[in-house]
């Protein structure tokens, strides 16, 4: 156990706290795919949310047409004020096309749609978290909300990814952290200190006040979490941001290769990270940056190996070094910016989106 404070306020799990928090004034956004329908992890998340009594739960559902109605009916069985946004619905797609917002799909796009519906309500706060966490508990929402009710504007969750006698969180450990360090060694800029202060920057759990949430320009895919941090730095900065310990956290693990594997994810995370840096006034020196990343990654692998050995954990040092080499291909200037607009500037509103989503599901 430790009590170190980072550049952003860090709230630790000393006593397994379940702090008082304004859950009744919060909308909880949960992105979900049809493969999570009736899974043990999703059932645990929804059952725990029943005890939290949130103002509203908005589920961003990515599902085939043949499954959408089944998932909707399953969600309706929970004692929760649930709004389901079927992200693949025809009316939702038409609405986005008419607004000029059609384009690549992904987790970020799903969350953006749900944020629009959440912000159409009266809730003061928005909490976002995944549905695949088998260790989820009622404390998650309360811990994420607590800082917002006590003078902060943005909260990020963190946790150690240690399962099955080994270290996980590979994309964060082996790509995000060494890339931020390589950039910080070359550019002495506050945004890089901010990005480096979060203990698990790729966590899917965050919370924000209504105003900050409405100002997020959301990445369409796996860069969602990093892009959120870039906007949070601009809007809230060090003094307005906090991170909270969410304790034990267990969820699905991805392969490095293959579709939607960590290799593909690194491409989107890298682009989002470098775009966040650009947005906040830093022009990275790309010449030599991949090599600087590799050097920082190798140093970290040596440190992870020592930490794993100290704790008696299994550790594949050669495999982790191979991942560093694989991810180095993603260290390059970002391509076209496909971010979705902040809801405060969007060419449609959440009420229109909610009406389209309800109409789509009513026919399933």
C-alpha positions as CSV (number, residue, x, y, z in Angstrom):
1,X,0.0,0.0,0.0
2,X,1.2,3.5,-0.8
3,X,0.0,7.0,-0.5
4,X,1.9,8.9,-3.2
5,X,0.2,11.9,-4.7
6,X,0.7,12.5,-8.5
7,X,0.4,15.9,-10.3
8,X,-3.3,15.2,-10.3
9,X,-5.1,14.5,-7.0
10,X,-4.9,10.8,-6.3
11,X,-7.5,9.1,-4.1
12,X,-6.3,5.8,-2.7
13,X,-8.1,2.7,-1.5
14,X,-6.9,2.6,2.1
15,X,-10.1,1.4,3.7
16,X,-12.2,-0.1,0.9
17,X,-14.2,3.1,0.8
18,X,-17.8,3.5,-0.6
19,X,-18.0,7.3,-0.2
20,X,-21.2,9.3,-0.3
21,X,-21.8,10.6,-3.8
22,X,-24.6,12.2,-5.8
23,X,-25.6,9.0,-7.8
24,X,-29.2,10.2,-8.2
25,X,-27.8,13.2,-10.1
26,X,-25.7,11.2,-12.5
27,X,-26.2,9.4,-15.8
28,X,-24.2,6.3,-16.2
29,X,-23.1,5.4,-19.7
30,X,-22.3,1.8,-20.4
31,X,-21.0,0.8,-23.9
32,X,-22.0,-2.8,-24.6
33,X,-21.9,-5.3,-27.5
34,X,-24.3,-8.1,-28.1
35,X,-21.7,-10.7,-27.1
36,X,-22.0,-9.3,-23.5
37,X,-25.7,-10.0,-23.5
38,X,-26.4,-12.1,-20.4
39,X,-22.7,-12.6,-19.6
40,X,-21.7,-13.0,-16.0
41,X,-19.7,-9.8,-16.1
42,X,-22.5,-7.6,-17.6
43,X,-25.0,-9.2,-15.1
44,X,-22.7,-8.2,-12.3
45,X,-22.4,-4.7,-13.5
46,X,-26.2,-4.2,-13.9
47,X,-27.0,-5.8,-10.6
48,X,-24.5,-3.6,-8.8
49,X,-26.0,-0.5,-10.6
50,X,-29.4,-1.4,-9.2
51,X,-28.0,-0.8,-5.7
52,X,-26.4,2.5,-6.7
53,X,-29.7,4.1,-7.7
54,X,-28.4,6.3,-10.5
55,X,-30.5,9.0,-12.1
56,X,-30.3,7.2,-15.4
57,X,-28.4,4.5,-17.2
58,X,-27.7,4.9,-20.9
59,X,-26.5,1.7,-22.7
60,X,-24.8,2.2,-26.0
61,X,-25.6,-1.1,-27.7
62,X,-23.6,-2.4,-30.7
63,X,-25.6,-5.3,-32.0
64,X,-26.9,-7.1,-35.1
65,X,-30.5,-6.4,-36.0
66,X,-31.5,-9.9,-35.0
67,X,-30.1,-9.4,-31.5
68,X,-31.1,-5.8,-30.6
69,X,-34.6,-6.6,-29.4
70,X,-33.4,-9.5,-27.3
71,X,-30.8,-7.4,-25.6
72,X,-33.3,-4.6,-25.0
73,X,-35.7,-7.0,-23.3
74,X,-33.0,-8.4,-21.1
75,X,-31.9,-5.0,-20.0
76,X,-35.6,-4.0,-19.2
77,X,-35.7,-6.8,-16.6
78,X,-33.3,-4.8,-14.3
79,X,-34.7,-2.4,-11.8
80,X,-33.0,0.6,-13.5
81,X,-34.0,3.6,-15.5
82,X,-32.4,2.4,-18.7
83,X,-32.3,4.1,-22.1
84,X,-30.9,1.8,-24.8
85,X,-29.2,3.5,-27.8
86,X,-28.9,0.9,-30.5
87,X,-25.9,2.3,-32.3
88,X,-26.5,0.4,-35.5
89,X,-30.2,1.4,-35.8
90,X,-31.3,2.7,-39.2
91,X,-32.8,5.9,-38.0
92,X,-29.7,6.7,-35.9
93,X,-27.6,6.0,-38.9
94,X,-29.8,8.3,-41.1
95,X,-29.7,11.1,-38.5
96,X,-25.9,10.9,-38.5
97,X,-25.7,10.8,-42.2
98,X,-27.9,13.9,-42.6
99,X,-25.7,15.8,-40.1
100,X,-22.6,14.8,-42.0
101,X,-21.3,12.7,-39.1
102,X,-21.4,9.3,-40.7
103,X,-18.0,7.6,-40.7
104,X,-15.9,4.9,-39.0
105,X,-17.6,3.0,-36.2
106,X,-16.1,1.9,-32.9
107,X,-16.3,2.1,-29.2
108,X,-15.8,5.8,-29.1
109,X,-18.6,6.4,-31.5
110,X,-20.9,4.3,-29.3
111,X,-20.0,6.3,-26.2
112,X,-20.5,9.6,-28.1
113,X,-24.0,8.6,-29.0
114,X,-24.8,7.6,-25.4
115,X,-23.3,10.9,-24.2
116,X,-25.7,12.8,-26.4
117,X,-28.7,11.0,-24.9
118,X,-27.3,11.4,-21.4
119,X,-26.8,15.1,-21.9
120,X,-30.3,15.5,-23.1
121,X,-31.5,14.7,-19.6
122,X,-31.2,16.8,-16.4
123,X,-28.4,15.0,-14.7
124,X,-25.4,17.1,-13.5
125,X,-22.8,14.4,-13.9
126,X,-21.9,11.7,-16.4
127,X,-20.1,8.4,-15.5
128,X,-18.7,6.2,-18.2
129,X,-17.5,2.6,-17.7
130,X,-17.3,-0.7,-19.5
131,X,-19.7,-3.7,-19.1
132,X,-17.0,-6.5,-19.1
133,X,-15.6,-6.1,-15.6
134,X,-16.1,-9.3,-13.6
135,X,-14.9,-7.6,-10.4
136,X,-17.3,-4.6,-10.7
137,X,-19.0,-3.3,-7.5
138,X,-21.2,-0.5,-6.3
139,X,-18.2,1.4,-5.2
140,X,-17.1,2.1,-8.8
141,X,-19.7,4.8,-9.5
142,X,-19.5,6.3,-6.0
143,X,-15.7,6.6,-6.1
144,X,-15.8,8.2,-9.6
145,X,-18.4,10.7,-8.6
146,X,-17.0,11.7,-5.2
147,X,-14.4,14.1,-6.5
148,X,-17.0,15.8,-8.8
149,X,-19.1,16.6,-5.7
150,X,-16.0,18.0,-4.0
151,X,-14.7,20.7,-6.3
152,X,-13.2,18.7,-9.2
153,X,-14.4,18.6,-12.8
154,X,-12.9,15.3,-14.2
155,X,-12.2,11.9,-12.6
156,X,-10.4,9.0,-14.0
157,X,-10.4,5.5,-12.5
158,X,-7.2,3.4,-12.1
159,X,-6.3,-0.1,-10.9
160,X,-3.6,-2.7,-11.2
161,X,-4.0,-5.2,-13.9
162,X,-2.5,-8.3,-12.2
163,X,-4.4,-11.5,-12.9
164,X,-3.6,-15.2,-13.3
165,X,-0.2,-14.7,-11.7
166,X,1.0,-12.3,-14.3
167,X,1.0,-8.6,-15.4
168,X,-1.6,-7.4,-17.9
169,X,-2.5,-3.9,-19.1
170,X,0.1,-4.4,-21.8
171,X,-0.9,-1.6,-24.2
172,X,-0.7,0.9,-21.3
173,X,2.5,-0.5,-19.9
174,X,4.4,-1.2,-23.1
175,X,3.0,1.5,-25.5
176,X,1.4,4.4,-23.8
177,X,3.8,4.9,-20.9
178,X,7.0,4.7,-22.9
179,X,5.7,6.9,-25.6
180,X,4.7,9.6,-23.1
181,X,8.1,9.3,-21.5
182,X,9.9,9.6,-24.8
183,X,7.9,12.7,-25.7
184,X,8.5,14.2,-22.3
185,X,12.2,13.7,-22.6
186,X,12.1,15.7,-25.9
187,X,9.5,18.3,-24.9
188,X,9.2,19.9,-21.5
189,X,5.5,20.7,-21.6
190,X,2.6,20.6,-19.0
191,X,0.4,18.4,-21.2
192,X,2.9,15.6,-21.1
193,X,3.2,15.9,-17.4
194,X,-0.6,15.6,-17.2
195,X,-0.8,12.6,-19.5
196,X,2.0,10.9,-17.5
197,X,0.3,11.5,-14.1
198,X,-2.5,9.0,-14.7
199,X,-1.8,5.6,-13.3
200,X,-3.9,3.8,-15.8
201,X,-4.6,6.2,-18.6
202,X,-6.3,3.6,-20.8
203,X,-8.9,2.7,-18.2
204,X,-12.5,2.9,-19.6
205,X,-13.8,4.4,-16.4
206,X,-14.2,8.2,-16.0
207,X,-16.6,10.8,-14.8
208,X,-17.2,14.4,-15.6
209,X,-19.4,17.3,-14.9
210,X,-22.1,18.1,-17.4
211,X,-20.2,21.1,-18.9
212,X,-16.9,19.2,-19.4
213,X,-18.7,16.1,-20.9
214,X,-20.5,18.3,-23.4
215,X,-17.1,19.7,-24.6
216,X,-15.5,16.3,-25.3
217,X,-14.5,15.7,-28.9
218,X,-14.7,12.0,-29.0
219,X,-12.4,9.6,-30.9
220,X,-14.5,7.1,-32.9
221,X,-12.5,4.1,-31.9
222,X,-9.9,2.9,-29.4
223,X,-8.4,6.3,-28.9
224,X,-11.4,7.3,-26.8
225,X,-9.7,7.2,-23.4
226,X,-6.6,9.1,-24.5
227,X,-8.5,11.7,-26.4
228,X,-10.7,12.3,-23.3
229,X,-7.6,13.1,-21.3
230,X,-6.4,15.6,-23.9
231,X,-9.7,17.5,-23.7
232,X,-9.8,17.2,-19.9
233,X,-6.3,18.8,-19.6
234,X,-7.6,21.8,-21.7
235,X,-10.8,22.1,-19.7
236,X,-9.9,21.1,-16.2
237,X,-6.1,21.0,-16.0
238,X,-4.2,19.6,-13.0
239,X,-6.2,21.4,-10.3
240,X,-9.6,20.2,-11.7
241,X,-8.7,16.6,-12.3
242,X,-8.5,13.6,-9.9
243,X,-7.9,9.9,-10.2
244,X,-9.4,7.3,-7.9
245,X,-8.4,3.7,-7.0
246,X,-11.1,1.3,-8.1
247,X,-9.4,-1.7,-6.4
248,X,-9.3,-5.1,-8.0
249,X,-10.2,-5.1,-11.7
250,X,-10.6,-8.1,-13.9
251,X,-11.9,-8.1,-17.5
252,X,-11.3,-9.6,-20.9
253,X,-7.8,-9.8,-22.4
254,X,-7.0,-9.2,-26.1
255,X,-4.5,-10.9,-28.3
256,X,-1.7,-8.8,-29.7
257,X,-2.3,-9.7,-33.4
258,X,-5.5,-10.1,-35.4
259,X,-8.5,-7.8,-35.9
260,X,-9.2,-5.6,-32.9
261,X,-6.0,-6.9,-31.3
262,X,-3.6,-4.8,-29.3
263,X,-1.5,-4.2,-32.4
264,X,-4.5,-2.6,-34.2
265,X,-5.4,-0.7,-31.0
266,X,-1.9,0.8,-30.7
267,X,-2.5,2.5,-34.1
268,X,-5.6,4.4,-32.8
269,X,-4.2,5.0,-29.3
270,X,-1.0,6.4,-30.8
271,X,-2.8,8.7,-33.1
272,X,-5.1,9.9,-30.3
273,X,-2.2,10.5,-28.0
274,X,-0.2,12.5,-30.5
275,X,-3.3,14.5,-31.6
276,X,-3.9,15.4,-27.9
277,X,-0.4,16.6,-27.7
278,X,-0.8,18.7,-30.8
279,X,-4.1,20.1,-29.6
280,X,-2.4,21.4,-26.5
281,X,0.4,23.3,-28.3
282,X,3.2,20.7,-28.6
283,X,4.5,19.8,-32.1
284,X,6.3,16.5,-31.7
285,X,9.7,15.9,-33.3
286,X,8.9,12.7,-35.2
287,X,12.4,12.3,-36.4
288,X,13.9,9.7,-34.0
289,X,10.8,9.4,-31.9
290,X,10.2,5.7,-32.7
291,X,13.8,4.9,-31.5
292,X,13.3,7.0,-28.3
293,X,10.1,5.1,-27.7
294,X,11.9,1.8,-28.1
295,X,14.6,2.8,-25.7
296,X,12.0,3.9,-23.1
297,X,10.0,0.7,-23.7
298,X,13.1,-1.5,-23.1
299,X,13.9,0.3,-19.9
300,X,10.4,-0.4,-18.7
301,X,10.5,-4.0,-19.6
302,X,13.6,-4.4,-17.4
303,X,11.7,-2.7,-14.6
304,X,8.6,-4.9,-15.1
305,X,10.7,-8.0,-15.1
306,X,12.2,-7.1,-11.7
307,X,8.8,-6.2,-10.3
308,X,7.4,-9.5,-11.5
309,X,10.3,-11.5,-10.1
310,X,10.0,-9.7,-6.8
311,X,6.4,-10.8,-6.5
312,X,6.8,-14.3,-7.9
313,X,4.8,-13.6,-11.0
314,X,5.3,-15.2,-14.4
315,X,6.9,-12.8,-16.9
316,X,7.7,-13.3,-20.6
317,X,10.5,-10.7,-21.1
318,X,11.2,-11.7,-24.7
319,X,7.5,-11.5,-25.5
320,X,7.2,-8.1,-24.0
321,X,10.2,-6.8,-25.9
322,X,8.6,-8.2,-29.1
323,X,5.5,-6.2,-28.3
324,X,7.5,-3.0,-27.9
325,X,8.9,-3.6,-31.4
326,X,5.4,-4.2,-32.8
327,X,4.0,-1.1,-31.3
328,X,6.8,1.1,-32.5
329,X,5.1,1.0,-36.0
330,X,2.3,3.2,-34.4
331,X,4.7,5.9,-33.4
332,X,4.2,8.3,-36.3
333,X,2.4,11.5,-37.3
334,X,-1.4,11.0,-36.9
335,X,-3.5,10.9,-40.0
336,X,-6.9,12.6,-40.7
337,X,-8.9,13.7,-37.7
338,X,-12.1,11.8,-37.6
339,X,-13.2,12.9,-34.2
340,X,-16.9,13.5,-33.5
341,X,-17.7,17.0,-32.4
342,X,-18.4,18.1,-28.9
343,X,-22.1,17.9,-28.1
344,X,-22.1,21.5,-27.3
345,X,-21.2,22.2,-31.0
346,X,-22.9,19.2,-32.7
347,X,-25.2,19.8,-35.7
348,X,-27.9,17.7,-34.0
349,X,-29.2,17.4,-30.4
350,X,-29.6,14.6,-28.0
351,X,-33.4,14.8,-28.0
352,X,-33.4,14.0,-31.8
353,X,-31.0,11.2,-31.2
354,X,-33.1,9.7,-28.3
355,X,-36.3,9.8,-30.5
356,X,-34.5,8.0,-33.3
357,X,-33.0,5.4,-31.0
358,X,-36.4,4.7,-29.4
359,X,-38.1,4.4,-32.8
360,X,-35.4,2.0,-34.0
361,X,-35.8,-0.3,-31.0
362,X,-39.6,-0.1,-31.0
363,X,-39.7,-2.2,-34.2
364,X,-37.4,-5.0,-32.9
